[in-house]
Amino acid sequence: SGLYDGREFYRSDFVIQCGLHGSGVANPHGELKVNETHRSPRLSNTRGTCSIAHWDVPDCGNTEFFINLKHNAHLDDAYGGYCVFAEVADEASFAVVDKIALAVAAGTKTQIER
């Protein structure tokens, strides 16, 4: 849909994170009403999984998401848990994720393009 076109990954520590926060772009979908972390089946925040970011209130997710750079089991329960909704598909995709992480850590802009 182009929602993330031109957005940048801005965090690189144990995850890489991206979203609309601070962009001035409105979220056309609104806030998430329910954190689905504890519904079945439950997926863990392992390397390569993608999760919805939220503040310390569990039911406040929005357009922010992150990709886990390592196994982050603590995120399964911290602040109500961070819901996994996707995973990196293959080794070539992992290589791209790792390049993004290195670029962000070095201060290089990493814009999303369609």
PEZIHU-V818371 format. One record per run of one state. SS is the DSSP state (2 for helix, 1 for strand, 0 for the rest). FROM is the first residue (numbers start at 1). LEN is the number of residues. Records with the same first field share a line. If there is no record, write none. Layout:
SS = FROM-LEN, FROM-LEN
//
This chain:
0 = 1-7, 9-2, 13-2, 19-17, 39-10, 53-12, 69-4, 77-1, 81-3, 88-3, 106-5, 112-3
1 = 8-1, 11-2, 15-4, 49-4, 65-4, 84-4, 111-1
2 = 36-3, 73-4, 78-3, 91-15
//
